[in-house]
Amino acid sequence: MKKAQNPSMPPPLAAALKDMGEHIARMRKARHVLQAEAALRANISRETASRIENGDAAVAIGQVVRYLDAIAPGATLGRLYETQDAALAMLEKSEKRQRARTLSPQALKHYEF
């Protein structure tokens, strides 16, 4: 049975791993890639992919790099936060709240029952 690595890790490092995993998960979701599909491309199990996205410290760095490359080819850990990812920018734009506006008289007629 594997021993959990996160409890013995200093809180700032555990938080950084969790943040990195969440960032990778958002990159995957922004590209509409299933976790199982990304894991298959990276030649890892879906459970390992889940552990990466949850920030598990026991995952080998090679697996993390392969998973990242399967999601965003050419992306590296060193540049993970440096540049704004186009797919993430589109996801963030779609998540922003939009102001509700009153309908025009023409639009009201269209929805009139």
HELIX and SHEET records of a PDB file:
HELIX    1   1 ASN A    6  SER A    8  5                                   3    
HELIX    2   2 PRO A   11  ALA A   30  1                                  20    
HELIX    3   3 GLN A   35  ALA A   42  1                                   8    
HELIX    4   4 ARG A   46  GLU A   53  1                                   8    
HELIX    5   5 ILE A   61  ILE A   71  1                                  11    
HELIX    6   6 ALA A   86  GLU A   95  1                                  10    
HELIX    7   7 PRO A  105  TYR A  111  1                                   7    
END                                                                             
